[in-house]
Amino acid sequence: MRTKATLLIIAGLAPVLTACGAGNGIIGRERPDEFAVSRQAPLVVPPDFNLVPPDPGAPRPTEGTASEQALEALFGPVERSDVEEAALERAGTADPGIRSEVGDPQTNTVSKGAVTRDILAAPEGDGANSQTAIPG
């Protein structure tokens, strides 16, 4: 009876003792080497180079608008002809607040009538019977 109890205790303590293997306990764990850690150099303030701070709200001089950046990314740098430059100069620039004015319920709009609605609602064709006329 005594040998059975001793064998049972040894069999019960065997898994506990295997957890005490080398390197897993508190005493045998690996610690960082404090001599292997180097300090980083302090930050250095660069020289002034006579830079002027930008005006608040002014666009960056090296960047254009978001739409110009997108067009340049898609199609490359824009090279316009003299005719196109003249047309753009005559067109001018759009009012930045035009979208809020158009969405305003107090904005008056012109009804183009049933002909415009019919043209917009017409089914798409192959263009075989299309005709154009230049007024004048």
Buried (B, 14 or more C-beta within 10 A) or exposed (E): EEEEEEEEEEEEEEEEEEEEEEEEEEEEEEEEEEEEEEEEEEEEEEEEEEEEEEEEEEEEEEEBEEEEEEBEEEEEEEEEEEEEEEEEEEEEEEEEEEEEEEEEEEEEEEEEEEEEEEEEEEEEEEEEEEEEEEEE
